[in-house]
Amino acid sequence: MSSKSIEALARENVRQLTPYQSARRLGGKGDVWLNANEYPTAVPFELTQQTLNRYPECQPEAVITRYAAYAGLNKDQVLVNRGADEGIELVVRAFCEPGQDAIMICPPTYGMYSVSAETIGVECRKVPALANWQLDLPAMQAQLDGVKVVFVCSPNNPTGQVINPEDLKSLLEMTRDRAIVVADEAYIEFCPQATLTSWLKDYPHLVVLRTLSKAFALAGLRCGFTLANKPVIDLLLKVIAPYPLSTPVADIAAQALSEAGLTAMRGRVAEILRNRRELVSALQALPGVEQVYPSDTNYVLFKLSECSVVFKSLWDQGIILRDQSKQPGLGGCLRITIGTEAECQRVVAALYALSASITAE
């Protein structure tokens, strides 16, 4: 059977789909990886469970109990899944009828919302954010008919800012009895005061996504959480895979959520925030940098002249950043993950040298 014949067997929407361009899929040969919003150094763990001959629990008790305590919720409000990405997919699968319903997103934002919806055959309705990257509530309300799920990333990736809480309340009121609102809090450990978990008691249609990939330094673990009221969790349990987490993943996740693990996580957050302050200050002083945007996350978005030249030059030097210039409203913008102090200094030194070179030309 030819490759054309195989492609013809695929669903039409899959044939037309552009896959999400993850940091790893984009490649590069670097030794300073600042393009995926990961913690820059590895955290050692040792497995304590050796029962690999048995299937794992669907929802590991220790992981659920510890995350519920950490988030200040009941255990029946917590679902553990393969990263926040699986949480996105589960919500779309549970609440959206393919070919009939839609999701709504507000670009520039995280690309997996649209990919998950389009893969399943669900329309992705895009309502561009305002110039300050806050929600355009009147435009959202005008396009809400047929929308079953609204995704809002706060703090937003890639722009880095928290969404105005009053706007989120307005959105939740606007969508009551009409749609699920998903607040993606992948970066909430860097601004914990902005979490919406306490709002679950007032909004039965609110869902919060979390992950261990960022502040917990466990991107390679692929472990995330969906937080919601019990009726939502019960529906998601109908569509989740029977064994979403392997035994080693559950083992390490439980360790990361212990008291010692939480203390270590908060120490990493403090370190990243210190490095972010120093990097922002250095970037603001660089010739050619037009703007460094405020960030509540472990990354910084900045706008510069000669964006493509700078990105390619750093790439060739093994310094891998994320080019966001093709996103709506982000022309000339690069995103840089906060690395170690030494990595941040290396980026700044490379940018100074490149700036001098461009000026000389």
Buried (B, 14 or more C-beta within 10 A) or exposed (E): EEEEEEEEEEEEBEEEBEEBEEBEEEEBEBEBBBBBBBBBEEBEBEEEBEEEEEEBBBBBEBBBBBBBBBBEBEBBBBBBBBBBBBBBBBBBBBBBEBEEBBBBBBBBBBBBBBBBBBBBBBBBBBBBBEEEBBBBBEBBBEBBEBBBBBBBBBBBBBBBBBBBEEBBBBBBEBBEEBBBBBBBBBBBBBBEEBBBBEBBEEBBBBBBBBBBBBBBBBBEBBBBBBBBBEEBBEBBEEEBEEEBBBBBBBBBBBBBBEEEBBEBBEEBBEBBBEBBEBBBEBBEEBEBBEEBBEBBBBBBBBBBEBBEBBBEBBBEBBBBBBBBBEBEBBEBBBBBBBBBBEBBBBBBEBBBEBBEEBEEE
